[in-house]
C-alpha cells in the first residue's frame, strides 16, 4: 500500500484515541438503516446487487476452503449485502456487522471501508492495524467504486478474512471485480437499449419477424406475424414454431440440421381472396461462442408482385400463342390456297389430261411442305426426349462438316476447322446435336457473300464444352439479334424462322445454352455450350 494509505491508518487510530473509543470493547455500530430505508437503498443499487451476486458466487467457489466474507456498501458506508458461508457470517454478526449498519470510524474504529471511502483508493487493514482488539485476528480489504458513466453509484466492495489467510492479492482481486462489474453493468445497459430499439423496430416494421429459443419456442414476434398466422401475439409466445403451418417444417430443418432458407415462397390462404404470398428466410442465431441460441425467421409480403407476375405471365402466354398462331397461319395459308385452287380445277374438269400428273405432283409437294412445317412446329413446341449416348463431339462436328461439304462448295465458302487429337466425350443425343449444328451452319452459309469464311472451333474447361461457329457474313442488327430465337422470325426471304428456335430447345433439353453475338455487315458468332459428364477426364491445356 502507498504511504498515503499507511498515514491514513495511523491518523485514524489517533482520532479513535482522541474521541475516546475503548480498544478492548467490541465495536458496536450505532447507525442502522430501517427496513424501509434499506429497501430503498437496495433498489437504487439493484442492478449492481444482481451482478455482484454473480461475481461473489464465483469468488466464494474459487476460495471455497478459505473463510471469506464479501461486503457491498454504499457511498456512506452502509452495508447493503453480505456474501459468504454461514459460519463466517455468524462470526461477523456477533460483532454487530449486519446489513443496514454503517461502517463508520466513530463506531467501528479504524476500518478498511471508511478509509477506502476517505482516501478513494484500495485499502487493507491487517490485524493490529484495526483499532479494536476484537478485530486483531482479521484482515480486511476494501476497494472503492464510482460508476458515474453508467449511473451515479459509489461505494465499496470489501473482503474480510482471518489474519492467517492474509494475502495482498485480495486487493488486486477486488479491483478486478470492480472493473468487471462496471463492464458487465454497462453491457447490460447497452443490451437493454438494444432490446428496446429492437422491440420498437419489430413492432413497427412492415415485415414479419419470429424469434425462437434453442427449443423452437417463440420468444418474440412482430404484428405482421399475427396477420399471417391469424393468432394473437400473446397466444404465439411460448408456442412451438414447428406446429405452425406452412413454415414450421422449414424451421425444424433449420434447428435440427443447421440449414438456412432464403427467398422461399410461402402462401397463406388464397391470394385472390385476401390471402398473402410471402418470401421466407430462416437461419440459426448463435451466441459469441458459436453455440446455438435460437432461430430467426422473416417474412416479406410479395402478394402484389406475385399477382402482377402471374398477370404478366398469362399475358405473355396469350401473346406467344397469338404470335405462333399468326405465324403458322401465314405459313399454311399460301400452300393451302394453291392446293384449293388445284382441287377446284379438278372438280370443274378444267385440267387438261396432259397436265393432271403435273398438278397432282404440285399438290403432293405442297402437302409434304405442310407436313414438314407441322413437324417442325411440334418439335419446336415440345422437342422429343434426347436419346443420350456417349459421343465424341469432335468426331460429330467433323461428320457434320463432311455432310455439308457439297453445300460449302456450291456457295464457294471456305470452312476452317482445326483438328484436335484429344477426344471430348459428351452424354448427348447425336442426331439432335447434329441437327442443331446443321441448322447453325446453314444459317451461317446463307449469311455469307461469295467466297465467305466460316470458322468452327471447340473449346473446353472442367465443366463445359463450347462449339463456336463464326461467319463473316451479313450479320444482324441489334433488333434482329433480340428476336433471332423467336419462332417464325427470319431474316431470309423464304425462311420459316423455326430452325434456331428448335435448336435452342434441343440444347436447353441437354442442359446447355446457345450464345449469339453479331455485328451488322461484319459477321455472327454462335456458341453452343454443353455440360461435360462428371466422369470426363481431367482437362489439360
RAURMO-V566093 format. One record per residue. N is the residue number from 0. RES is the residue in one small letter. PHI is phi in whole degrees, 0 to 359 (NA if undefined). OMEGA is omega in radians with two decimals (* if undefined). D_CENTER is the distance of its C-alpha to the mean C-alpha in whole Angstrom. Layout:
# RAURMO-V566093
n = (N,N)
res = (RES,RES)
phi = (PHI,PHI)
omega = (OMEGA,OMEGA)
d_center = (D_CENTER,D_CENTER)
This chain:
# RAURMO-V566093
n = (0,1,2,3,4,5,6,7,8,9,10,11,12,13,14,15,16,17,18,19,20,21,22,23,24,25,26,27,28,29,30,31,32,33,34,35,36,37,38,39,40,41,42,43,44,45,46,47,48,49,50,51,52,53,54,55,56,57,58,59,60,61,62,63,64,65,66,67,68,69,70,71,72,73,74,75,76,77,78,79,80,81,82,83,84,85,86,87,88,89,90,91,92,93,94,95,96,97,98,99,100,101,102,103,104,105,106,107,108,109,110,111,112,113,114,115,116,117,118,119,120,121,122,123,124,125,126,127,128,129,130,131,132,133,134,135,136,137,138,139,140,141,142,143,144,145,146,147,148,149,150,151,152,153,154,155,156,157,158,159,160,161,162,163,164,165,166,167,168,169,170,171,172,173,174,175,176,177,178,179,180,181,182,183,184,185,186,187,188,189,190,191,192,193,194,195,196,197,198,199,200,201,202,203,204,205,206,207,208,209,210,211,212,213,214,215,216,217,218,219,220,221,222,223,224,225,226,227,228,229,230,231,232,233,234,235,236,237,238,239,240,241,242,243,244,245,246,247,248,249,250,251,252,253,254,255,256,257,258,259,260,261,262,263,264,265,266,267,268,269,270,271,272,273,274,275,276,277,278,279,280,281,282,283,284,285,286,287,288,289,290,291,292,293,294,295,296,297,298,299,300,301,302,303,304,305,306,307,308,309,310,311,312,313,314,315,316,317,318,319,320,321,322,323,324,325,326,327,328,329,330,331,332,333,334,335,336,337,338,339,340,341,342,343,344,345,346,347,348,349,350,351,352,353,354,355,356,357,358,359,360,361,362,363,364,365,366,367,368,369,370,371,372,373,374,375,376,377,378,379,380,381,382,383,384,385,386,387,388,389,390,391,392,393,394,395,396,397,398,399,400,401,402,403,404,405,406,407,408,409,410,411,412,413,414,415,416,417,418,419,420,421,422,423,424,425,426,427,428,429,430,431,432,433,434,435,436,437,438,439,440,441,442,443,444,445,446,447,448,449,450,451,452,453,454,455,456,457,458,459,460,461,462,463,464,465,466,467,468,469,470,471,472,473,474,475,476,477,478,479,480,481,482,483,484,485,486,487,488,489,490,491,492,493,494,495,496,497,498,499,500,501,502,503,504,505,506,507,508,509,510,511,512,513,514,515,516,517,518,519,520,521,522,523,524,525,526,527,528,529,530,531,532,533,534,535,536,537,538,539,540)
res = (x,x,x,x,x,x,x,x,x,x,x,x,x,x,x,x,x,x,x,x,x,x,x,x,x,x,x,x,x,x,x,x,x,x,x,x,x,x,x,x,x,x,x,x,x,x,x,x,x,x,x,x,x,x,x,x,x,x,x,x,x,x,x,x,x,x,x,x,x,x,x,x,x,x,x,x,x,x,x,x,x,x,x,x,x,x,x,x,x,x,x,x,x,x,x,x,x,x,x,x,x,x,x,x,x,x,x,x,x,x,x,x,x,x,x,x,x,x,x,x,x,x,x,x,x,x,x,x,x,x,x,x,x,x,x,x,x,x,x,x,x,x,x,x,x,x,x,x,x,x,x,x,x,x,x,x,x,x,x,x,x,x,x,x,x,x,x,x,x,x,x,x,x,x,x,x,x,x,x,x,x,x,x,x,x,x,x,x,x,x,x,x,x,x,x,x,x,x,x,x,x,x,x,x,x,x,x,x,x,x,x,x,x,x,x,x,x,x,x,x,x,x,x,x,x,x,x,x,x,x,x,x,x,x,x,x,x,x,x,x,x,x,x,x,x,x,x,x,x,x,x,x,x,x,x,x,x,x,x,x,x,x,x,x,x,x,x,x,x,x,x,x,x,x,x,x,x,x,x,x,x,x,x,x,x,x,x,x,x,x,x,x,x,x,x,x,x,x,x,x,x,x,x,x,x,x,x,x,x,x,x,x,x,x,x,x,x,x,x,x,x,x,x,x,x,x,x,x,x,x,x,x,x,x,x,x,x,x,x,x,x,x,x,x,x,x,x,x,x,x,x,x,x,x,x,x,x,x,x,x,x,x,x,x,x,x,x,x,x,x,x,x,x,x,x,x,x,x,x,x,x,x,x,x,x,x,x,x,x,x,x,x,x,x,x,x,x,x,x,x,x,x,x,x,x,x,x,x,x,x,x,x,x,x,x,x,x,x,x,x,x,x,x,x,x,x,x,x,x,x,x,x,x,x,x,x,x,x,x,x,x,x,x,x,x,x,x,x,x,x,x,x,x,x,x,x,x,x,x,x,x,x,x,x,x,x,x,x,x,x,x,x,x,x,x,x,x,x,x,x,x,x,x,x,x,x,x,x,x,x,x,x,x,x,x,x,x,x,x,x,x,x,x,x,x,x,x,x,x,x,x,x,x,x,x,x,x,x,x,x,x,x,x,x,x,x,x,x,x,x,x,x,x,x,x,x,x,x,x,x,x)
phi = (NA,285,298,299,292,298,296,295,296,296,294,295,300,293,295,300,294,296,275,86,290,267,295,278,272,286,298,229,293,262,259,217,287,290,302,291,297,297,298,296,291,295,298,297,260,303,299,295,299,295,288,299,301,296,292,299,300,293,294,298,292,297,252,296,261,242,287,227,227,259,231,247,237,273,291,258,87,284,286,260,199,230,231,167,286,295,295,288,298,294,298,286,294,294,269,86,270,224,298,100,277,257,275,261,287,298,258,257,74,292,213,290,296,298,292,298,291,286,267,54,204,299,224,239,244,246,54,288,292,292,285,276,296,296,252,292,263,233,233,235,231,223,232,282,222,221,256,290,291,263,200,290,236,224,161,221,241,234,231,246,211,279,298,296,268,304,204,297,294,297,295,296,300,294,297,294,297,300,297,294,296,298,295,294,293,298,296,298,296,296,297,294,294,296,297,296,297,299,296,298,295,296,290,247,284,276,264,263,229,231,238,237,272,291,261,86,276,291,250,204,205,263,303,298,294,299,292,281,262,57,223,287,301,299,280,279,300,92,280,284,291,293,273,263,272,259,254,300,293,294,290,296,297,297,284,280,239,69,284,223,235,224,57,281,273,235,251,248,75,263,301,282,228,92,286,232,245,232,268,244,236,208,201,284,256,250,271,293,259,62,265,296,253,161,224,225,227,226,231,247,286,239,301,298,296,298,294,295,298,297,296,295,298,298,296,293,297,296,295,296,300,298,295,297,297,295,295,296,299,296,288,274,299,298,294,295,299,295,298,298,298,297,296,299,296,295,295,276,74,271,268,297,305,291,253,300,297,300,292,297,298,293,297,298,296,295,294,298,297,296,298,295,299,296,298,294,295,296,296,294,288,210,299,292,294,300,268,286,218,280,230,266,298,293,294,295,295,298,299,296,294,295,299,261,301,297,293,295,293,297,271,59,263,257,249,253,212,292,281,229,277,267,295,235,267,235,254,210,273,297,294,290,296,296,299,298,297,297,301,291,295,295,299,296,297,289,276,282,277,300,64,281,234,238,250,243,217,233,233,215,232,287,237,222,242,238,257,254,240,239,236,249,274,291,76,232,283,299,293,295,298,293,254,300,267,284,300,68,262,213,267,267,299,249,281,275,76,248,303,289,297,297,301,300,294,298,295,299,293,269,80,243,218,240,254,233,232,201,229,301,68,245,147,227,237,246,240,266,251,233,284,273,294,296,274,301,303,304,280,231,287)
omega = (-3.11,3.10,3.13,-3.14,3.13,3.10,-3.14,3.11,-3.14,3.13,3.11,3.13,3.14,3.11,3.13,3.09,-3.07,-3.13,3.00,3.08,3.13,-3.09,-3.11,-3.13,3.05,-3.11,-3.10,-3.13,-3.11,-3.11,-3.14,3.13,3.00,-3.13,-3.14,3.13,3.12,3.13,-3.12,3.14,3.11,3.10,3.11,-3.11,-2.99,-3.14,-3.14,3.13,-3.14,-3.13,3.14,3.12,3.13,-3.12,3.13,3.10,3.14,-3.13,3.14,3.10,-3.14,-3.12,-3.00,-3.14,-3.14,3.12,3.14,3.04,3.07,-3.06,3.06,3.12,3.05,-3.06,3.10,3.10,3.09,-3.13,3.12,-3.14,3.07,-3.13,3.11,3.12,-3.02,-3.10,-3.12,3.07,-3.13,-3.12,-3.10,3.10,3.07,3.09,3.13,-3.13,-3.13,3.12,3.09,-3.14,3.14,3.11,-3.10,3.11,-3.10,-3.09,-3.00,3.14,3.13,-3.11,-3.03,-3.10,-3.12,-3.09,3.13,3.09,-3.08,-3.06,-3.14,-3.14,3.08,-3.07,3.00,3.07,-2.97,2.99,-3.03,3.02,3.00,-3.12,-3.11,-3.12,-3.13,-3.12,-3.11,3.12,-3.12,3.08,-3.07,-3.12,3.13,3.09,3.12,3.06,3.05,-3.11,-3.07,-3.13,3.14,3.02,-3.02,3.09,3.08,3.12,3.13,2.93,-3.02,3.07,3.11,3.09,-3.12,-3.14,-3.13,-3.11,-3.13,3.14,-3.11,-3.13,-3.13,3.10,3.09,3.13,-3.14,3.12,3.10,3.12,3.13,3.13,-3.11,3.13,3.14,3.12,-3.11,-3.14,3.10,3.11,3.12,3.14,3.12,3.11,3.12,3.10,3.10,3.12,3.10,3.12,3.12,3.14,3.11,-3.14,-3.12,-3.09,-3.03,-3.10,-3.11,-3.12,3.10,3.13,2.99,3.05,-3.14,3.01,-3.06,3.12,3.13,3.10,-3.08,3.11,-3.13,3.07,-3.14,-3.13,-3.13,3.12,3.09,-3.12,-3.04,3.13,-3.10,-3.14,3.11,-3.13,-3.13,3.12,-3.12,-3.08,3.13,3.14,3.08,-3.14,-3.12,-3.09,-3.07,3.08,0.09,-3.03,-3.11,-3.11,3.09,-3.09,3.04,3.11,3.13,-3.05,-3.06,-3.03,3.08,3.12,2.98,-3.12,3.10,3.02,3.03,-3.10,-3.11,-3.12,3.07,-3.11,-3.13,-3.12,3.13,-3.08,3.08,3.11,-3.08,2.98,-3.07,2.91,-2.98,3.01,3.08,-3.11,-3.14,2.97,3.14,3.01,-3.05,3.12,-3.14,3.03,-3.11,3.13,-3.13,-3.14,3.03,3.04,3.08,-3.07,3.10,-3.11,3.12,-3.07,-3.11,3.13,3.14,-3.13,3.13,3.12,3.12,3.12,3.13,3.14,3.13,3.13,3.13,3.11,3.14,3.12,3.13,3.11,3.13,-3.14,3.12,-3.14,-3.14,3.13,-3.14,3.13,-3.13,-3.11,-3.11,-3.00,-3.09,3.11,3.12,3.11,3.12,-3.11,-3.14,3.13,3.14,-3.12,3.10,3.13,3.12,-3.12,-3.11,-3.13,-3.08,-3.10,3.09,-3.10,-3.09,-3.13,-3.10,-3.12,3.12,-3.12,3.11,3.10,3.13,3.08,-3.14,3.13,3.12,3.12,3.07,3.10,3.09,3.13,3.11,3.11,3.14,3.13,3.12,3.14,3.11,3.13,3.11,-3.10,-3.10,-3.14,3.13,3.14,-3.12,3.03,-2.95,3.06,3.04,-3.13,2.99,-3.01,3.13,3.11,-3.14,3.11,3.12,3.12,-3.14,3.12,3.09,-3.13,-3.08,-3.04,-3.12,3.12,3.12,-3.11,-3.13,-3.12,-3.12,-3.11,3.12,-3.10,3.09,3.11,3.14,-3.11,3.11,-3.09,-3.07,-3.13,3.04,-3.01,3.06,3.01,-2.97,3.08,-3.05,-3.12,-3.12,3.13,3.10,3.10,3.11,-3.12,3.12,3.13,-3.10,-3.14,3.10,3.07,3.14,-3.12,-3.12,3.12,-3.05,2.87,3.09,-3.13,3.07,-3.07,3.01,3.11,3.12,3.12,3.12,3.07,3.09,2.95,-3.09,-3.02,-3.02,2.95,-3.11,3.08,-3.06,3.10,-3.02,3.10,3.08,-3.09,-3.00,3.12,-3.09,3.00,3.13,3.13,3.10,-3.14,3.14,-3.03,-2.94,-3.13,3.14,3.10,3.08,3.02,-3.13,3.06,3.13,-3.05,-3.09,-3.11,3.10,-3.13,3.13,-3.05,-3.12,3.09,3.10,-3.13,-3.13,-3.14,3.12,-3.12,3.10,3.11,3.07,-3.14,-3.12,-3.13,2.98,3.12,-3.09,3.00,-3.09,3.04,-3.09,3.13,3.10,3.12,-3.08,3.06,3.06,-3.09,3.07,-3.13,-3.13,-3.13,3.06,3.07,-3.08,-3.11,-3.13,3.09,-3.12,-3.11,3.07,-3.11,*)
d_center = (55,56,60,59,58,61,63,61,62,66,66,65,67,70,69,69,72,73,72,74,71,73,71,73,71,68,66,65,63,64,61,59,56,57,54,53,53,51,48,48,47,45,43,43,41,39,36,38,40,36,35,38,39,36,37,41,40,38,41,44,42,42,46,47,50,51,53,50,50,47,48,46,49,48,50,53,53,53,51,48,47,48,46,48,50,53,55,55,54,57,59,58,58,62,62,61,57,55,53,54,57,57,57,60,62,65,64,62,64,62,59,55,54,56,56,53,53,56,55,51,50,50,53,55,58,59,62,66,64,63,66,67,68,66,63,65,63,59,57,55,52,50,47,47,44,43,39,40,37,35,38,42,42,45,47,47,46,49,49,53,54,57,59,59,55,56,53,52,48,48,48,45,43,44,43,39,39,40,37,34,35,35,31,30,32,30,27,27,29,25,23,26,25,21,22,24,22,19,21,23,19,19,22,22,19,19,16,16,14,15,15,17,19,19,21,19,21,20,21,20,19,20,23,21,20,24,24,22,24,27,27,28,26,28,28,25,24,25,25,23,20,20,24,22,22,21,17,18,18,15,14,17,15,12,15,17,16,12,11,7,8,7,10,12,16,18,21,23,27,28,27,31,32,30,26,23,20,17,13,11,8,8,7,10,11,13,16,18,19,16,17,16,16,15,12,11,11,11,13,14,18,19,22,24,22,22,26,27,25,27,30,30,29,32,34,33,35,38,38,38,40,43,42,43,46,47,47,48,51,52,52,54,57,59,60,60,63,65,65,66,68,70,70,72,74,75,75,78,80,79,78,81,81,81,77,76,74,73,71,70,68,67,66,64,63,61,60,58,56,55,54,52,50,49,48,46,45,44,42,40,39,38,39,40,38,38,41,39,41,40,42,42,41,44,47,45,45,49,50,49,50,54,53,53,56,58,56,56,59,60,58,59,55,54,51,50,48,48,48,46,47,44,43,39,39,37,36,37,40,43,45,42,41,44,44,41,43,46,45,43,46,49,47,47,51,51,50,52,55,58,57,54,51,48,46,44,42,39,37,34,31,29,28,30,33,34,38,39,42,43,46,48,49,49,45,43,42,39,40,41,38,36,38,39,37,38,41,44,43,46,47,50,53,54,50,48,45,44,44,40,39,40,39,35,35,36,34,31,32,32,28,30,30,33,32,35,36,40,42,45,48,47,45,42,40,38,36,35,32,32,30,31,32,30,33,34,36,34,34,37,38)
